[in-house]
Amino acid sequence: MNIPWARRPHPTPFAPGTLVLVEAGRSTTIAVQPGERLVVGRDEAANLVLSDPQVSPSHALIERSGPGWLVTSLDPANPVMLLDPTGRAQPVAAELGLRSGELLIGGCQVMLYPPAG
């Protein structure tokens, strides 16, 4: 019996992306799974706890979404900053989807990379 739909390849799930956090001259690299959500802040309950006093207790939410990232500023008075290609910092007013990018969260740098390949 010939079932045409049975031969179609199944869509491959998205692969993990890479997040690199630089704080006080130290870098940490994390593989972030599709759908994984990370709260970044000074609060001990955050997924990524930063010690920088410029960082809010719950400063940002970073999510691996589809082929890229979804970044949400959680403190309107202290937004996440996105570095544009010229190196200028632009505030993330609420929520931003991007394939890859470089963020400033307080005095810390966060680089978001798409899956390799």
C-alpha positions as CSV (number, residue, x, y, z in Angstrom):
1,M,0.0,0.0,0.0
2,N,1.4,3.4,-1.0
3,I,0.7,6.1,1.7
4,P,2.2,9.4,0.4
5,W,2.3,11.2,3.7
6,A,4.2,8.3,5.3
7,R,7.3,9.2,3.3
8,R,7.5,12.8,4.1
9,P,10.3,13.7,6.5
10,H,9.2,14.8,9.9
11,P,10.2,18.3,10.7
12,T,13.4,18.4,12.7
13,P,13.0,20.2,16.1
14,F,15.1,23.3,16.6
15,A,18.5,22.7,18.2
16,P,19.8,24.4,21.3
17,G,21.2,27.9,21.0
18,T,24.2,29.2,22.9
19,L,24.1,32.0,25.5
20,V,27.4,33.5,26.6
21,L,27.4,35.7,29.7
22,V,30.3,38.0,30.6
23,E,30.3,39.4,34.1
24,A,33.3,41.0,35.8
25,G,35.7,39.6,33.2
26,R,34.4,36.0,33.6
27,S,32.5,34.3,30.9
28,T,29.9,31.5,31.2
29,T,28.6,29.5,28.2
30,I,25.2,27.9,28.4
31,A,23.4,25.7,25.9
32,V,19.7,26.8,25.9
33,Q,17.2,24.2,24.8
34,P,14.2,25.2,22.5
35,G,11.4,26.5,24.6
36,E,13.7,27.0,27.6
37,R,13.1,30.3,29.5
38,L,15.7,32.0,31.7
39,V,15.1,34.8,34.1
40,V,18.2,37.0,34.5
41,G,18.5,39.1,37.6
42,R,20.1,39.6,41.1
43,D,17.4,37.7,42.9
44,E,18.5,34.2,44.1
45,A,15.4,32.7,42.4
46,A,16.6,33.8,39.0
47,N,18.0,31.2,36.6
48,L,21.0,33.4,35.9
49,V,22.0,35.2,39.0
50,L,24.1,38.3,38.5
51,S,25.9,40.2,41.2
52,D,26.1,43.6,39.4
53,P,24.2,46.2,41.4
54,Q,22.9,47.8,38.2
55,V,20.9,44.6,37.5
56,S,17.3,44.5,38.8
57,P,16.2,41.5,40.9
58,S,14.2,40.3,37.9
59,H,15.8,42.2,35.0
60,A,15.1,40.1,31.8
61,L,13.5,37.0,30.5
62,I,15.4,35.2,27.7
63,E,13.7,32.4,25.8
64,R,14.9,30.1,23.1
65,S,12.0,30.4,20.6
66,G,11.9,28.7,17.2
67,P,15.1,29.4,15.3
68,G,16.0,32.4,17.5
69,W,15.5,34.2,20.8
70,L,12.7,36.2,22.5
71,V,14.0,38.8,24.9
72,T,11.7,40.6,27.4
73,S,12.7,43.5,29.7
74,L,11.0,42.8,33.1
75,D,11.9,46.2,34.7
76,P,10.5,49.1,32.6
77,A,12.7,51.6,34.6
78,N,15.9,49.6,33.9
79,P,15.5,48.0,30.4
80,V,17.7,45.5,28.7
81,M,19.9,47.2,26.0
82,L,20.4,45.7,22.6
83,L,23.7,46.6,20.9
84,D,23.1,47.4,17.2
85,P,25.6,46.6,14.5
86,T,27.3,50.0,15.1
87,G,27.8,49.3,18.8
88,R,25.1,51.7,20.0
89,A,22.8,50.5,22.8
90,Q,19.1,50.6,22.1
91,P,16.6,49.8,24.9
92,V,14.4,46.8,24.6
93,A,11.1,48.5,25.6
94,A,9.1,45.4,26.2
95,E,9.7,42.3,24.0
96,L,12.0,41.6,21.1
97,G,12.5,38.6,18.8
98,L,15.9,38.1,17.2
99,R,17.9,35.4,15.5
100,S,21.1,36.4,17.4
101,G,22.4,39.5,19.2
102,E,24.4,41.1,21.9
103,L,22.6,42.5,25.0
104,L,23.7,44.6,28.0
105,I,22.0,43.8,31.3
106,G,23.3,46.3,33.8
107,G,27.1,46.1,33.3
108,C,27.0,42.5,32.1
109,Q,27.2,41.4,28.4
110,V,25.0,38.6,27.1
111,M,25.6,37.2,23.6
112,L,22.9,35.0,22.0
113,Y,23.9,32.7,19.2
114,P,21.6,30.6,17.0
115,P,22.2,26.8,16.7
116,A,25.3,25.9,14.7
117,G,24.7,24.4,11.3
